[in-house]
Amino acid sequence: MSLPILVAQDRWQDFDTAWQASVESEGPIDELVVALGLAGAKKRISRCLPQAKEHAALLEAGERYADAARVLGSALIAGGNPGELTTDLMRCAEAAWSEEPWWEAYRGLAGFEAGAADLRGPWRAFSKLFTYRLGTLVFHPGGWGAGEITGVRHEELELDVRFWNGKRDTFPMNAALEIFEPLAESDVRAMHFRDPEGLRKRAKKEPLEVMRAIVERHHGAATTALIRNILMQIGIEGSAWSAWWRKARKLAENSEWFEVSGSQQKSTVRLLLVAKDPAESLRKQLERAGGLHDVQARVRDLFTGTGVDERLRAVAVEMLDQYAENTEEEVAMRMAAWLLVAEQRGERAPAMQAVLDELMAAEVPTDPSVPPAIWKLAQDLATTRDQERYFALFKEILGDGWLDEIARHLQHAPPGYVRTPVEELRAAGRTEELLAHYAALLARPLRAPALLVNLADVFEKTELGEGFPTPAQRAQALLSLANNLFMNRRGNAQLARVASRLDTILAGGAKPILRRLLEDADVATVRSMHLLVQRGVDDAVDHLVTDIALELDRNFFAADSGPFWSTDTIWTTRSGLERRSAELKELREVKIPANQEAIGRAAAYGDLSENSEWEAAIEEQRTLTSRAMDMESEVKRADLLENAMLIEDTVCPGTIVRYLELESGKENTIRILGPWDAHLGPEVVSYMAPLAQGILGLHPEDDATVNLPAGELAVKVLSVEPAEIE
């Protein structure tokens, strides 16, 4: 039996027996060393101390001095009394290693000396040092991973290590003590270093073997998070991890040597010392469950995929049926359990039939917005699979009346189960009833979002007759729903799915539905749509409405909010922004650090009250800091002229303007760009400069009087063309 696992499970009688058997067989002590450490963590080393001393004495008598020292040292650092262990430990250590070339160097580095006040720390360091031999594997937790010691220089106290990726480095011994974790060859990380491809194949072919290695390494118990972290270190992650975990967990559940508890996402896997009956183990787990919710989650995990043992299946169904009998549980949860039981057994439980009869007999509400009891239960079922089972049963019970029932109450269908009844009604030729539902939901789009989106996908691909809401009205209803879903989808997976589908319907494809609905709309209608999307919709829908607006009227947004250059945005070219950003970077990374050094030098001159160098440096600091803050604010407000929507035949940033000076008759051509674009040529004028400010917004043949620093200038705009943006 594994000594560490016995200690981890507090099986002390069995531990004592197994330890004594190990002593009598003169076997290796590696497991015992680990077990003593665990006993120390559990504050139980005192019960182990007499046997540890006796074992060490027998090892010493058999001239197994190194093993004797390791037993004594392990007991010491686990919390054993130094007065009882120190003398024997030093004697055995000297007998074992004093002739080794590294003895003096390692002992000095670790502080492992006879006169030390407390040998716990020194022994911990010393015992780690003597594991550093050629070929030993170590693990670097800082991201370098597993490596092999390829060189040991005792006099220099240095190690050479080759890591898994081929990288090599040299480490001082004192740093190695802090950094490295020695790896046993049975450690999965060591297996991966020795044969990465072989381990991956083994993990795929025999996942339970790899699971056992991980669980044994962690003293008989490992959580999902721990197993996943180890598998990531050997390259099994993402979808590969999910597939591996499903298979390994199912095998462990069916194994007589493992016990699995918890959910699929948060499991604990335990290695057993005595084989168990998996079916009885499952029964005991379910009997200890907190209620129907926990049992149902466990049974669903068990039935996921294939390969469930028939005895396990029978126990799971029996226990689920038993918990579903509890009338204190919610009806929806009990119904979900019964549906799964009925699927497995092929028959309905009597208690389930009684609940169904009661629901069917319940009075139908007069308010059409309130669902009948049997539809309300469908909405309360937690998963789409439960809803599918429920409606399959519902259809079986109602027989020929099924289509009439769903035609009347389709708006009450759960969000995850609307497509199937819609398709059944269409197949039965009951399109008019579906259209009536669609028209009603367009008037109240928030009543049943999933159904409305499904019906829009069906009917907006066809021509709808007269008497139906107009295309603009339908667009407004769908955009209103898109806005509501966009604002409320966070944290709600069902709403997020409906929102995604609606966005695809509205803005996806070669000719999106939204474009078709608005193809005959006027400016006022599109403006109302634009105001609606401004409240918040998916980017694809927002961009499509913007495109439709600009195709309808190129000046759509200019008329609405004023010229684009009148906001606090700083418009510039890409190269201008790059130059300004470079200036800011130089200010932050060169000039300000240089100023800080100057302040330090000035402070070293002594009395600051009469220190002119200090005052100058401080003044420069204020100037540089203020300048950096201003420039950072400007860069954050910057936008590229290539993104601006230029107004046709209008003087604005991003245009080439030819104008006439009326008094002199001189013609000039300027290129109006941003304030950081002067490097692009002598004809460039910033749109913030007085000349540009005086003519912005003018059209060809317009006259204006421009206020310049030198006085007024009367001009006439001759032509305006878009500039080529560099």
Summary of the structure (lengths in Angstrom):
residues: 726
radius of gyration: 39.6
end to end distance: 76.8
largest distance: 118.7
contacts: 2186
relative contact order: 0.03
helix: 60%
strand: 11%
